């Protein structure tokens, strides 16, 4: 997905999904707890936002290199 179509798709999402996307753009890979700390959103809201992004192929998850029980999230497009 190119950046223009990704940003257009992002514009249809909730404000929390947009915030999570922006934080992921500023930080390459973050866990859910890191996203909660950086966005100041509750865990349930962060999970919902990440799921919205993943459902539209805007974000992807990877196993954490530090803790196999956790997932790291990153964007699948370059915002800039």
Residue, then its C-alpha position, 0 to 999 in steps of 0.5 A: x500500500x502506498x502512503x497516499x492510499x494508506x493515509x486516505x484509509x487512515x482518515x476513515x478510522x477513529x481518533x485513537x487509531x490515528x493517534x496510535x498510527x502517529x506514535x508508531x510512525x514516530x517510533x518504529x516498533x512498540x509493544x501494547x504497554x509502550x503504546x499505552x504509555x506514549x498515547x496515554x490511552x487505556x489498554x482496551x482503547x489501544x487494542x481496539x486501535x491496533x486492531x483497526x490498523x491491522x484489519x486495514x493492513x496499515x499495521x503489523x505485529x511481530x514477536x517482541x525480541x525481548x519477551x516472546x509473550x509480547x507483540x511489537x507493532x509497526x506501520x506497514x507504510x511510510x508516513x513521510 
